[in-house]
């Protein structure tokens, strides 16, 4: 017997697409202080590979994601994470799941970025680009919503696992919690952590930042 709907805290089982978002392991660009777009990303560090391997062992022990649709960002750190976690090389990559597009700043160090461009203040102007040719915060937010909607419309009731980035995960949580697309949550999403959302007519956060220890 369940409590009345008006006082229940536990939601109904998902009826939309269950999307599992896995943040990549520690990346070389993270450690080196390099802006890691398509040019700057050099894949995982040894620590990052160990993090991905731990998640892979957890997945095998618990039988998670058997039969799930597997997707990844097109950036090397996410693709390598997916390869290590799943033990396969054929995961479909899509740039729609990439981290915020850095434009001309791709491959710069953060010191070079500070010297070459005026950093946007997204709390005041969420439409300002990160750098020439790069995305704004609001543009990134809209792109992630479009990517999640595409995922739900394409795969329906199937479970989908996406190897992606902390920024994408933040935007997904912002969207399912109905925050404005200018809001910045400033989450601390761990490397190789697992976040899960329901996306469809109903949007919900199902779990956040779970790690294999």
ABEGO torsion letter per residue (X at the ends): XBBBAAABABBBBBABBBBBBBBBBBBAAAAAGBBBBAAABAEBBAAAAAAAAAAAAAAAAAGBGBGBBBBBBABAAAAAAAAAAAGBAABBBBAAABBBBAEAABGBBAAAAAAABBBBBAAABAABBABBGBBBAAAAAAAAAAAAAAAAAAAEABBBBBBBBAAAAAAAAAAAAGBBAABBAGBBBBBGBBBBBBBEABBBBABBGBBBX
